[in-house]
C-alpha cells in the first residue's frame, strides 16, 4: 500500500515536470546484471541493475522491490525474462524504456561473520571485570552457535548468569544484534585458572600448635580447584590453634583453626566471686580448658571443692554463687 501511494505521488510529479516529450528526450535504460549481492530480506532493482532515467524516475526505479532474497549466504537463481516482465508491468514506466537482461541472474544474499577472536575478547573482559584484583588465565576456549549475519553494525552482549562463579569451567551466552535487531545467541565456554595469594605453612605443623608469624607465609596459588574457604590474611591466623596437622607449603582453610584457649587444663587460675559489693578472690586449678566466655570447672584450692565459673580474662574465672 505504501509503495502504491509513493508511485502515484511520483507519477504526478514526473508527468507534470516532463510530460510525454520529456520521457522521449530522456530515454530510460535498465541493464540487469548476471550476478548480484543483496543484503535485505527483499532486494531492490538498484542492487541487481544499473538504471539510467531522468530525475526522480531514476530514484523510484532504483528503489522498486524486485522480490525476496535467499537466506543469508545462499544463492538464488532468477530468470532474466521474469525480472524484465516485472519491470514492464510498472504502469508508469515509459513505453520507450529499454530493458537489457541475461537469461539467468544469480542473486546471493551477503552476510558477515562474528570472529572467534572478538568473542574471546568479550569473554576475557567479562572475567576480568569480575575477577577484581585476582590474576587469571583462560584456556580451552570454545564457541558454539556462530553463523552468518546480515550486514550492519553488530552488537554482542553477555547474558546475566545465575552462577556468579568465575573460576574453573565457566560458560557464557551472548546475544547477537545487528542494527538493533536480534539474531540469536552464541555460547562460549572456557576454563578459568584463578590465582590468589593464600596463607601457607612454612613447615610441618602438628594438631594443637599455636600459630606464630614464622609458621606462615603467602603464596600465589591456582584456587580454581580448591575450596572457597581458603585464608588470605596472615594476621587472621597468628595466635590461633591448629585443629589438624598441616604439611609444609599446605594452605590454610577456615575450618582448620580455632581460637587459642585462654586457660588450659592444669593452669593455676584466679577465682573471683562477687555478691553485692563483696568480692572474694581465691586460687584454683583448671580442670578444663576454655576460651573467653566459656564455662569451665575449677578445683578451689582453698576449699578443695570443684566449682563452676566463666572465663572472664587470662587466667581469671568468675565463680557462680
PyMOL commands that set and color helices and strands:
alter all, ss='L'
color gray80, all
select helices_A, chain A and resi 2-17+19-25+45-48+55-62+80-88+116-131+213-215+223-225+254-256
alter helices_A, ss='H'
color red, helices_A
select strands_A, chain A and resi 29-32+35-38+42-44+49-52+65-68+75-79+98-100+104-109+112-113+135-144+148-149+154-158+168-178+181-201+216-222+241-242+257-258+268-275+278-286+295-300+305-313+316-319
alter strands_A, ss='S'
color yellow, strands_A
deselect
rebuild
show_as cartoon
